[in-house]
Amino acid sequence: MAVTNNLRNSFFLTLIPVGAIGCAMDKNQGKTGGIKGYFTKHHVYVMGCLTLLCFSCGYFWRSDVLMMTPWFAPIVWEGTYNFEILNEQFRQRNVTVGLTVFAIKKYVVFLKTFLETAEMYFMVGHRVNYYIFTDRPEEVPQVALKEGRNVVVLQVPNSPRWQEISMRRMEVLSYFSQQRFINEVSYLVCVDVDMKFNDQVGVEILSDLFGTLHPGFYTAERQSFTYERRPASQAYVPSDEGDFYYMGSIFGGTVMEVYKLTKKCHEAIMVDKANGIEAIWQEESHLNKYFLYHKPSKILSPEYMWDDNLGRPEILKKRRFLAVRKNHAAIRNK
Amino acid sequence: IRLNLLQESYNIIQHWPLSYSPGSLNPAYVASVSLRDLAGLRRKWPVSFCLLPFSSSFRRRDVLTLTPWLAPIVWEGTFNSELLDSAYKPLNLTIGVTAFAVGKYTTFVGRFVESAEKLFMKGCWVNYYIFTNNPQAIPRVQLQPGRSLSIIPIKKYSHWQEISMRRMEVINRHIAEVSHREVNYLFCLDIDMVFHNPWGVETLGEMVAAIHPGYYNIPRSQFPYERRSSSAAFIPNSQGDFYYAGAVFGGLVKQVYEFTRACHMTILADKANGIMAAWQEESHLNRHFFSHKPSKLLSPEYVWDDTKPQPPEVRLIRFSTVNKDYKEIRD
């Protein structure tokens, strides 16, 4: 039956992405391009107890940690993924990732190390836009960038209180997501600036919506999570609820999901303001409230948000994103 | 012409009214959720959650539950149906099911649909699409409200292999013409099967494949991939992730469209070269899932072979073959 109907033809035209056309395989596809089978040397059985492990591309069995939540969100630890396969998947889709960071007032001093280490470890081999929000654009350092990576400096107002600056980030992010990021990137990663990259932070983190486990609470019980406990606040979480305690320093997802999250958090912050209350950990409290009722589709282990002051537990095979030492009194409110 | 596709980017990031607690001994009743109503959601979860092992009842240590590309593998015990239902139900999704009942295979339709009515996506809108060369032979089965069945006439080919392989083309065409407008997710199932246990929203994903029950526990080199390099379905000896069953695949309707199209193209390429893959469209399906990895895998619970004894790691058999005499039923 020949396909002659115009409607059908144009449907095919709109729906066929270039990638699918490349699916008409030539016999060499498996050997050269495309995705190599990851277990090149050893056999892996679906039954874990018979698994002979293959250590290529970073993948090995982790029996010491929870790897997936009951809503099928993987928890990303070293060893749970094969970076070659994931890199190939994302390169096929030619994604651009936006990394947002706020360097207000004296926090500009952190930018140099932040950007230099990001060049070494963040989404290497993929296209990246660094979005630097600052009130001092002239103090943004020049850092040599690799191919396909850009810095975009965006000016924002500052504020006398650091808590205010911290919370305003939600408003700024939601505004720019809608105005700009939706047209420029596929995924957003929103991080704190007083940090440095120490090891690979790559496409394994990308998902519709991801949050990161707070390094101080990943072994704690729900009751001791530092959620906002006053019912008067929008960020209130009762003591018998809560899955995890997420860190406000690194979260992200598709632009649409980040927009929804930041918008919701910003609105909640405004309601609290109107009621004369400020959540105990500012926007982190609101973020946790959001993640409780909008569960992330991927969760990053504390490897992705570590502070060396917490030591080096056995469970931590890599420390990818580290807090930089700072003198809080000197740097805040200046 | 811009076609009115249903919003395809459904994700599970919707309103989740519950907290998760793996150690809870009583995950019973779930209040129906209104988005604003948080008061009714207070639950008593006696055990708190902990990331370190041994404390989670939603955990399988005996089987692989996550692929190296971070796709979940759905086994009983890896998910919480309550949580998932509470997230998916408000989305009012419509799930499509395609099945081919050609020639003598029409005898399987009754049992397939009857068991699906009890166990497949309960509580969701479901459209069954039964493709057949003999619409008269399709029995009328009583359906639950919100569920419908369409009978679509198709041509019968002389060889069962041809019938099997043409499914990709037919499904693809049907999506383009009809189902893209009617469903959000589509599952393409074999008809000579029966549901024995619930098959729910835990199976929904962008692109979903099922692990073949005969090959989940053996080395890759023994997978019955197409091994002749002249075929478009060729997978070399050292490569491949899993052996997926041709009897079950699915996902977002747009993804299934693209997948069936790609499979059909490679099937045609083989035809032009005068070669037929070892396991017909299943070989092509495996080739494509190797290059474009599924976002979710279903364990063999979801595609079982009744002639095999049930091993301990398969706690539930949800969907399984009906015993039949192949000689009698084919051609």
Interface residues (C-beta under 8 A of the other chain):
Chain A: V3 N6 L7 R8 S10 F11 F12 T14 L15 I16 P17 A20 C23 A24 M25 K27 Q29 G30 K31 G34 I35 K36 G37 Y38 F39 T40 H43 V44 Y45 V46 M47 G48 C49 L50 T51 C57 Y59 S63 D64 V65 L66 M67 M68 T69 P70 W71 F72 P74 I75 V76 T80 Y81 N82 I85 L86 Q89 E204 D208 L209 L213 Y218 T219 E221 R222 Q223 P238 D240 E241 G242 D243 F244 G253 M256 E257 K260 L292 Y293 H294 K295 P296 S297 K298 I315
Chain B: I1 R2 L3 S9 N11 I12 I13 Q14 H15 W16 P17 S19 Y20 S21 P22 R42 R43 K44 W45 S48 F49 C50 L51 L52 P53 S56 F58 R59 R61 D62 V63 L64 T65 L66 P68 W69 L70 P72 I73 V74 T78 F79 N80 L83 L84 A87 R173 A176 E177 E202 I211 Y216 N217 I218 P219 R220 S221 S229 S230 S231 A232 A233 F234 I235 P236 S238 Q239 G240 D241 F242 K254 Y257 E258 R261 A262 M265 T266 A269 R287 H288 F290 S291 H292 K293 K296 S299 E313
